[in-house]
Amino acid sequence: MTRSRAQDTNVCGVTAAIAVIDGKWKTALLWALESGPHRPGELRRRLPGLSEKVLTQALREMETDGLVHREVHDVLPLKTVYSLTAFGRDLSEALAPLSDWGHRRLEKLAEAQPGL
């Protein structure tokens, strides 16, 4: 899905929502930021495999979409902190039932494949 779909007003609501969380890391970043503000290094440690480049890109897109707030503290070295906006918390709450469904699905798969 392209980034332009996130601004397209002629799509269904689910498509508009998925356009905002599309990608491998955005839902994980939402989950990590639910616990409170984090610096980029903290986010990378919480999400192994996430490169600095991809983290920066995802956070910038999430900021553009109004999901995260970026605060830069004027100290040396610069200290940047990311937190969820009210809009980002709304999305996180909306995704909670989907997360519950996903966990139930994983349990069902585990039951169907005993011993793995």
KEDRENTOR-348844 format. One record per atom (N, C-alpha, C): residue in one letter; atom name; x negated, y negated, z. Coordinates in Angstrom, 2 decimals. Each point is the difference from the previous one (the first is absolute). Layout:
["A", "CA", [X, Y, Z]],
...
END
This chain:
["M", "N", [-0.85, 1.17, 0.00]],
["M", "CA", [0.85, -1.17, 0.00]],
["M", "C", [-0.89, -1.23, 0.00]],
["T", "N", [0.35, -0.98, -0.78]],
["T", "CA", [-0.85, -1.18, -0.10]],
["T", "C", [0.37, -1.03, 1.06]],
["R", "N", [-0.94, -0.88, 0.30]],
["R", "CA", [0.25, -1.05, 0.97]],
["R", "C", [1.13, -0.92, -0.45]],
["S", "N", [0.19, -0.15, -1.31]],
["S", "CA", [1.06, -0.89, -0.48]],
["S", "C", [1.38, 0.50, 0.41]],
["R", "N", [0.13, 1.31, 0.24]],
["R", "CA", [1.30, 0.54, 0.44]],
["R", "C", [0.37, -0.53, 1.39]],
["A", "N", [-1.01, -0.39, 0.79]],
["A", "CA", [0.28, -0.50, 1.35]],
["A", "C", [0.72, -1.34, -0.05]],
["Q", "N", [-0.12, -0.73, -1.11]],
["Q", "CA", [0.67, -1.29, -0.14]],
["Q", "C", [1.19, 0.03, -0.95]],
["D", "N", [0.28, 1.13, -0.61]],
["D", "CA", [1.10, 0.13, -0.96]],
["D", "C", [1.32, 0.02, 0.76]],
["T", "N", [0.85, -0.99, -0.25]],
["T", "CA", [1.29, -0.07, 0.70]],
["T", "C", [1.08, 0.85, -0.64]],
["N", "N", [-0.30, 0.63, -1.13]],
["N", "CA", [0.99, 0.81, -0.71]],
["N", "C", [-0.25, 1.50, 0.18]],
["V", "N", [-0.40, 0.42, 1.20]],
["V", "CA", [-0.18, 1.42, 0.30]],
["V", "C", [0.81, 0.33, 1.24]],
["C", "N", [0.22, 1.28, 0.23]],
["C", "CA", [0.74, 0.40, 1.20]],
["C", "C", [-0.85, -0.28, 1.24]],
["G", "N", [0.64, -0.08, 1.14]],
["G", "CA", [-0.70, -0.32, 1.24]],
["G", "C", [-1.07, 1.00, 0.39]],
["V", "N", [0.26, 1.29, -0.25]],
["V", "CA", [-1.00, 1.02, 0.34]],
["V", "C", [-1.25, -0.19, -0.85]],
["T", "N", [0.18, -0.28, -1.29]],
["T", "CA", [-1.15, -0.24, -0.88]],
["T", "C", [-0.78, -1.22, 0.48]],
["A", "N", [0.71, -1.05, 0.40]],
["A", "CA", [-0.67, -1.21, 0.50]],
["A", "C", [-0.79, 0.30, 1.26]],
["A", "N", [0.55, 0.82, 0.88]],
["A", "CA", [-0.71, 0.35, 1.24]],
["A", "C", [-1.21, 0.87, -0.29]],
["I", "N", [0.15, 0.98, -0.87]],
["I", "CA", [-1.11, 0.89, -0.32]],
["I", "C", [-1.12, -0.77, -0.69]],
["A", "N", [0.34, -0.99, -0.80]],
["A", "CA", [-1.02, -0.81, -0.67]],
["A", "C", [-0.90, -0.69, 1.02]],
["V", "N", [0.54, -0.35, 1.15]],
["V", "CA", [-0.77, -0.70, 1.03]],
["V", "C", [-0.90, 0.97, 0.77]],
["I", "N", [0.41, 1.25, 0.16]],
["I", "CA", [-0.80, 0.96, 0.77]],
["I", "C", [-0.72, 1.00, -0.88]],
["D", "N", [0.05, -0.22, -1.31]],
["D", "CA", [-0.63, 0.91, -0.95]],
["D", "C", [-1.50, 0.08, 0.25]],
["G", "N", [-0.55, 1.17, -0.16]],
["G", "CA", [-1.43, 0.20, 0.18]],
["G", "C", [-0.26, 0.94, 1.17]],
["K", "N", [-1.22, 0.46, 0.06]],
["K", "CA", [-0.38, 1.00, 0.98]],
["K", "C", [-0.08, -0.55, 1.43]],
["W", "N", [-0.35, -1.27, 0.18]],
["W", "CA", [-0.36, -0.49, 1.32]],
["W", "C", [1.00, -0.94, 0.67]],
["K", "N", [0.94, -0.55, -0.74]],
["K", "CA", [0.85, -1.03, 0.59]],
["K", "C", [0.88, 0.51, 1.13]],
["T", "N", [0.58, 1.17, -0.14]],
["T", "CA", [0.83, 0.52, 1.09]],
["T", "C", [-0.87, 0.32, 1.22]],
["A", "N", [-1.21, 0.49, -0.24]],
["A", "CA", [-0.91, 0.28, 1.12]],
["A", "C", [-0.40, -1.30, 0.69]],
["L", "N", [-0.20, -1.06, -0.78]],
["L", "CA", [-0.34, -1.30, 0.60]],
["L", "C", [1.18, -0.55, 0.80]],
["L", "N", [1.21, 0.15, -0.51]],
["L", "CA", [1.18, -0.41, 0.77]],
["L", "C", [0.05, 0.74, 1.32]],
["W", "N", [-0.24, 1.31, -0.05]],
["W", "CA", [0.02, 0.83, 1.20]],
["W", "C", [-1.07, -0.47, 0.99]],
["A", "N", [-1.20, -0.27, -0.50]],
["A", "CA", [-1.10, -0.42, 0.88]],
["A", "C", [0.29, -1.36, 0.63]],
["L", "N", [0.60, -0.90, -0.76]],
["L", "CA", [0.26, -1.35, 0.50]],
["L", "C", [1.23, -0.07, 0.91]],
["E", "N", [0.80, 1.07, 0.05]],
["E", "CA", [1.13, 0.04, 0.92]],
["E", "C", [-0.45, -0.13, 1.45]],
["S", "N", [-1.19, 0.49, 0.30]],
["S", "CA", [-0.49, -0.02, 1.38]],
["S", "C", [-0.55, -1.36, 0.40]],
["G", "N", [-0.08, -0.93, -0.94]],
["G", "CA", [-0.49, -1.34, 0.33]],
["G", "C", [-1.04, -0.47, -1.00]],
["P", "N", [-0.49, -1.24, 0.19]],
["P", "CA", [-0.99, -0.57, -0.92]],
["P", "C", [-1.30, 0.80, -0.01]],
["H", "N", [-0.62, 0.04, -1.17]],
["H", "CA", [-1.27, 0.71, -0.16]],
["H", "C", [-0.93, -0.77, -0.92]],
["R", "N", [-1.28, 0.14, 0.27]],
["R", "CA", [-1.02, -0.53, -0.90]],
["R", "C", [-0.21, 1.03, -1.11]],
["P", "N", [-0.50, -0.44, -1.16]],
["P", "CA", [-0.20, 0.94, -1.12]],
["P", "C", [-0.85, 1.22, 0.36]],
["G", "N", [-1.06, -0.20, 0.77]],
["G", "CA", [-0.85, 1.13, 0.39]],
["G", "C", [0.75, 1.02, 0.83]],
["E", "N", [0.89, -0.47, 0.86]],
["E", "CA", [0.81, 0.91, 0.82]],
["E", "C", [0.93, 0.83, -0.89]],
["L", "N", [0.58, -0.67, -1.00]],
["L", "CA", [0.89, 0.71, -0.92]],
["L", "C", [-0.76, 1.07, -0.77]],
["R", "N", [-1.20, -0.32, -0.45]],
["R", "CA", [-0.80, 0.99, -0.75]],
["R", "C", [-0.35, 1.19, 0.88]],
["R", "N", [-0.30, -0.24, 1.28]],
["R", "CA", [-0.32, 1.12, 0.90]],
["R", "C", [1.24, 0.86, 0.27]],
["R", "N", [1.16, -0.62, 0.05]],
["R", "CA", [1.24, 0.77, 0.25]],
["R", "C", [0.43, 0.79, -1.22]],
["L", "N", [-0.45, -0.42, -1.18]],
["L", "CA", [0.42, 0.64, -1.24]],
["L", "C", [-1.21, 0.47, -0.79]],
["P", "N", [-0.60, 1.12, 0.39]],
["P", "CA", [-1.19, 0.50, -0.69]],
["P", "C", [0.27, 0.22, -1.48]],
["G", "N", [-0.95, -0.37, -0.82]],
["G", "CA", [0.14, 0.14, -1.44]],
["G", "C", [0.44, -1.27, -0.69]],
["L", "N", [0.42, -0.98, 0.78]],
["L", "CA", [0.42, -1.29, -0.55]],
["L", "C", [-1.22, -0.89, -0.19]],
["S", "N", [-0.28, -0.36, -1.24]],
["S", "CA", [-1.18, -0.84, -0.27]],
["S", "C", [0.31, -1.45, 0.32]],
["E", "N", [-1.04, -0.77, 0.21]],
["E", "CA", [0.17, -1.42, 0.29]],
["E", "C", [0.70, -0.73, -1.14]],
["K", "N", [-0.37, 0.35, -1.23]],
["K", "CA", [0.60, -0.63, -1.18]],
["K", "C", [1.51, 0.27, -0.06]],
["V", "N", [0.39, 1.24, 0.16]],
["V", "CA", [1.41, 0.37, -0.07]],
["V", "C", [0.76, -0.60, 1.18]],
["L", "N", [-0.61, -0.02, 1.19]],
["L", "CA", [0.63, -0.61, 1.17]],
["L", "C", [0.29, -1.47, -0.27]],
["T", "N", [-1.00, -0.72, -0.51]],
["T", "CA", [0.16, -1.42, -0.29]],
["T", "C", [1.11, -0.23, -1.02]],
["Q", "N", [0.00, 0.80, -1.05]],
["Q", "CA", [1.02, -0.13, -1.05]],
["Q", "C", [1.40, 0.27, 0.55]],
["A", "N", [0.15, 1.07, 0.77]],
["A", "CA", [1.31, 0.36, 0.55]],
["A", "C", [0.49, -1.07, 0.96]],
["L", "N", [-0.88, -0.50, 0.88]],
["L", "CA", [0.40, -1.02, 0.95]],
["L", "C", [0.38, -1.30, -0.70]],
["R", "N", [-0.72, -0.36, -1.05]],
["R", "CA", [0.35, -1.21, -0.76]],
["R", "C", [1.37, 0.14, -0.65]],
["E", "N", [0.28, 1.17, -0.59]],
["E", "CA", [1.30, 0.23, -0.61]],
["E", "C", [1.10, -0.02, 1.06]],
["M", "N", [-0.26, 0.60, 1.15]],
["M", "CA", [0.98, 0.02, 1.07]],
["M", "C", [0.23, -1.41, 0.56]],
["E", "N", [-1.04, -0.80, 0.02]],
["E", "CA", [0.15, -1.39, 0.43]],
["E", "C", [0.84, -0.78, -1.02]],
["T", "N", [-0.29, 0.20, -1.29]],
["T", "CA", [0.78, -0.65, -1.06]],
["T", "C", [1.47, 0.40, 0.08]],
["D", "N", [0.27, 1.25, 0.35]],
["D", "CA", [1.37, 0.50, 0.10]],
["D", "C", [0.67, -0.38, 1.33]],
["G", "N", [-0.73, -0.69, 0.87]],
["G", "CA", [0.57, -0.48, 1.26]],
["G", "C", [0.06, 1.04, 1.10]],
["L", "N", [-0.76, 1.09, -0.14]],
["L", "CA", [0.04, 1.07, 1.00]],
["L", "C", [-1.00, -0.19, 1.12]],
["V", "N", [-1.15, -0.60, -0.31]],
["V", "CA", [-1.03, -0.20, 1.01]],
["V", "C", [-0.41, -1.46, 0.06]],
["H", "N", [-0.47, -0.37, 1.18]],
["H", "CA", [-0.52, -1.35, 0.22]],
["H", "C", [-1.51, 0.12, 0.20]],
["R", "N", [-0.73, -0.84, -0.68]],
["R", "CA", [-1.46, -0.02, 0.11]],
["R", "C", [-0.39, -1.25, 0.78]],
["E", "N", [-0.70, 0.21, 1.10]],
["E", "CA", [-0.46, -1.12, 0.82]],
["E", "C", [-1.52, 0.02, 0.05]],
["V", "N", [-0.60, -1.12, -0.39]],
["V", "CA", [-1.45, -0.12, 0.02]],
["V", "C", [-0.37, -0.93, 1.15]],
["H", "N", [-0.81, 0.51, 0.93]],
["H", "CA", [-0.47, -0.79, 1.14]],
["H", "C", [-1.30, -0.70, -0.40]],
["D", "N", [-0.08, -1.26, 0.28]],
["D", "CA", [-1.15, -0.81, -0.41]],
["D", "C", [-1.16, 0.16, 0.98]],
["V", "N", [-0.59, 1.17, -0.03]],
["V", "CA", [-1.19, 0.31, 0.79]],
["V", "C", [-1.02, 0.63, -0.92]],
["L", "N", [-1.24, 0.01, 0.42]],
["L", "CA", [-1.04, 0.66, -0.81]],
["L", "C", [-0.41, 1.28, 0.69]],
["P", "N", [0.00, 1.12, -0.68]],
["P", "CA", [0.54, 0.19, -1.35]],
["P", "C", [1.52, -0.12, 0.02]],
["L", "N", [0.57, -0.27, -1.19]],
["L", "CA", [1.44, -0.16, -0.09]],
["L", "C", [0.71, 1.25, 0.51]],
["K", "N", [1.07, -0.22, 0.71]],
["K", "CA", [0.80, 1.11, 0.54]],
["K", "C", [1.37, -0.05, -0.66]],
["T", "N", [0.34, 1.06, -0.73]],
["T", "CA", [1.29, 0.09, -0.67]],
["T", "C", [0.83, 1.07, 0.68]],
["V", "N", [1.26, -0.32, 0.25]],
["V", "CA", [0.92, 0.93, 0.65]],
["V", "C", [1.27, 0.08, -0.83]],
["Y", "N", [0.49, 1.22, -0.19]],
["Y", "CA", [1.24, 0.23, -0.75]],
["Y", "C", [1.06, 0.51, 0.96]],
["S", "N", [1.23, -0.46, -0.22]],
["S", "CA", [1.12, 0.46, 0.81]],
["S", "C", [1.24, 0.06, -0.91]],
["L", "N", [0.99, 0.76, 0.44]],
["L", "CA", [1.25, 0.08, -0.75]],
["L", "C", [0.80, -1.28, 0.21]],
["T", "N", [0.63, -0.46, -1.05]],
["T", "CA", [0.97, -1.09, 0.10]],
["T", "C", [1.33, 0.61, 0.42]],
["A", "N", [0.97, -0.84, 0.29]],
["A", "CA", [1.34, 0.50, 0.32]],
["A", "C", [0.55, 0.80, -1.18]],
["F", "N", [-0.28, -0.46, -1.21]],
["F", "CA", [0.44, 0.70, -1.22]],
["F", "C", [-0.68, 1.36, -0.10]],
["G", "N", [-1.28, 0.07, 0.36]],
["G", "CA", [-0.73, 1.27, 0.00]],
["G", "C", [0.53, 0.95, 1.06]],
["R", "N", [0.37, -0.53, 1.18]],
["R", "CA", [0.60, 0.85, 1.04]],
["R", "C", [1.35, 0.53, -0.46]],
["D", "N", [0.77, -0.85, -0.71]],
["D", "CA", [1.29, 0.46, -0.55]],
["D", "C", [-0.21, 1.18, -0.95]],
["L", "N", [-1.00, -0.11, -0.87]],
["L", "CA", [-0.29, 1.09, -0.93]],
["L", "C", [-0.42, 1.25, 0.76]],
["S", "N", [-0.85, -0.17, 0.99]],
["S", "CA", [-0.46, 1.14, 0.79]],
["S", "C", [1.18, 0.71, 0.67]],
["E", "N", [0.92, -0.78, 0.54]],
["E", "CA", [1.19, 0.59, 0.63]],
["E", "C", [0.88, 0.70, -1.03]],
["A", "N", [0.10, -0.58, -1.19]],
["A", "CA", [0.80, 0.61, -1.06]],
["A", "C", [-0.61, 1.33, -0.46]],
["L", "N", [-1.32, 0.11, 0.08]],
["L", "CA", [-0.68, 1.22, -0.42]],
["L", "C", [0.02, 1.10, 1.06]],
["A", "N", [0.37, -0.34, 1.24]],
["A", "CA", [-0.01, 0.99, 1.09]],
["A", "C", [0.86, 1.22, -0.32]],
["P", "N", [1.24, -0.14, -0.50]],
["P", "CA", [0.77, 1.21, -0.33]],
["P", "C", [-0.66, 0.83, -1.10]],
["L", "N", [-0.64, -0.65, -0.95]],
["L", "CA", [-0.70, 0.73, -1.05]],
["L", "C", [-1.17, 0.78, 0.60]],
["S", "N", [-0.70, -0.62, 0.94]],
["S", "CA", [-1.09, 0.68, 0.70]],
["S", "C", [0.51, 1.23, 0.75]],
["D", "N", [1.13, -0.16, 0.69]],
["D", "CA", [0.61, 1.12, 0.73]],
["D", "C", [0.33, 1.14, -0.95]],
["W", "N", [0.57, -0.34, -1.16]],
["W", "CA", [0.32, 1.01, -1.01]],
["W", "C", [-1.27, 0.70, -0.47]],
["G", "N", [-1.05, -0.76, -0.22]],
["G", "CA", [-1.27, 0.59, -0.44]],
["G", "C", [-0.56, 0.98, 1.02]],
["H", "N", [0.09, -0.34, 1.30]],
["H", "CA", [-0.47, 0.92, 1.03]],
["H", "C", [0.84, 1.28, 0.03]],
["R", "N", [1.31, -0.15, -0.17]],
["R", "CA", [0.87, 1.19, -0.06]],
["R", "C", [-0.37, 0.87, -1.19]],
["R", "N", [-0.29, -0.62, -1.12]],
["R", "CA", [-0.41, 0.75, -1.20]],
["R", "C", [-1.29, 0.77, 0.26]],
["L", "N", [-0.97, -0.66, 0.64]],
["L", "CA", [-1.27, 0.67, 0.30]],
["L", "C", [0.22, 1.18, 0.95]],
["E", "N", [0.87, -0.16, 0.98]],
["E", "CA", [0.32, 1.11, 0.91]],
["E", "C", [0.63, 1.16, -0.76]],
["K", "N", [0.90, -0.32, -0.91]],
["K", "CA", [0.66, 1.02, -0.82]],
["K", "C", [-1.01, 0.76, -0.86]],
["L", "N", [-0.94, -0.74, -0.57]],
["L", "CA", [-1.04, 0.63, -0.81]],
["L", "C", [-0.88, 0.91, 0.85]],
["A", "N", [-0.32, -0.45, 1.20]],
["A", "CA", [-0.83, 0.81, 0.91]],
["A", "C", [0.72, 1.29, 0.40]],
["E", "N", [1.29, -0.10, 0.22]],
["E", "CA", [0.80, 1.19, 0.38]],
["E", "C", [0.06, 0.99, -1.16]],
["A", "N", [0.04, -0.51, -1.22]],
["A", "CA", [0.10, 0.85, -1.18]],
["A", "C", [-1.32, 0.70, -0.32]],
["Q", "N", [-1.09, -0.51, 0.56]],
["Q", "CA", [-1.33, 0.57, -0.27]],
["Q", "C", [-0.70, 0.33, 1.32]],
["P", "N", [0.49, 0.96, 0.75]],
["P", "CA", [-0.63, 0.34, 1.28]],
["P", "C", [-1.43, 0.51, -0.21]],
["G", "N", [-0.82, -0.34, 0.96]],
["G", "CA", [-1.39, 0.47, -0.05]],
["G", "C", [-0.95, -0.91, -0.75]],
["L", "N", [0.47, -1.07, -0.59]],
["L", "CA", [-0.88, -0.94, -0.70]],
["L", "C", [-0.43, -1.12, 0.88]],
END
